[in-house]
């Protein structure tokens, strides 16, 4: 895992982080990890699997439809590109 150093953090912000961490029963470092993860990976982000399930439900696809598609799809392995 990566390590990050935050320089020039004001004393007020550091104190507020320590208080917030204590309120959540975490270390200051753990609290900062939660804050950073929440900022860059919000719960409202698009999840590809969920989006595909929702699309297939809207279209009315069933497992039988997927199995039928699997029967007719071309299963020939793709040829790798040649760089000559």
N, C-alpha and C positions, 0 to 999 in steps of 0.2 A: 504494500500500500504506500501511497505517496504521503509525504509529510510537508506541511505548509508552515511557514513562519510569517506572522503578521507584525510588521514594524509600524512604529508611530501610532499605536493605538492609544487614544486618550485615556487618562485615568478614570474619567467618568464612564466611558464605554466599558472599560474593563470591570469596574465596580458593578455596573448594571448587568453585565454578563454573569458575574459571580452570584448576584442576587437571583437572577432568573434561573440559573442552574440549581441553586439551592431550593427554589420553589418547586422545581421539577424533580428534585432528588437525584440530580446528576452532577458530575464533575463539570468544571468550566469547559474543559476540552470537549467532553461529550456534548455539552449544550451547543458549542460552536459547530460541531459536526452536524447536529440536528438542524440548526439554523441554515447552514450552507446547503445541506441536502434538500431541505424544503424550498430554498430559493431557486435551485437549479433543476429540481425534479418535482415540480408541483403535481399534486394529486389529479389535477384536471388535464394532465398531458394526454395526448392521444396514445392509446395502446392498440397496436396493430391487430392483435388477436381478437380483442373485444370489438374493434371496428368491423373485422371480417365476419364475426358471428352475427353482429347486428345487421349487416348488409344481407347475409344469407337468410336471416329470419324475415327481413322485409320482402325479399324475393320469394319466400315460401319454399326454400330449398330444404330437402330432407336428407337423411343419411342414404336413402335409396338413390337419390339424385347424384350424390357424390360418388357412390359405388358405380353407378352407370357411367359417369364421366371417366372413372378410373379404368373401366373396361375398354373404352374406345380411344383412350389417349395413346399417343405414339410413345412407346417405351424404348425406342432405339436410342442407345447412348449418343450424346452429342459428340461431334467430331471436334477435337481441340483445334484452335486456330494455328495456322502455320505462319511462321515469320521467316520467310526465305528471301 
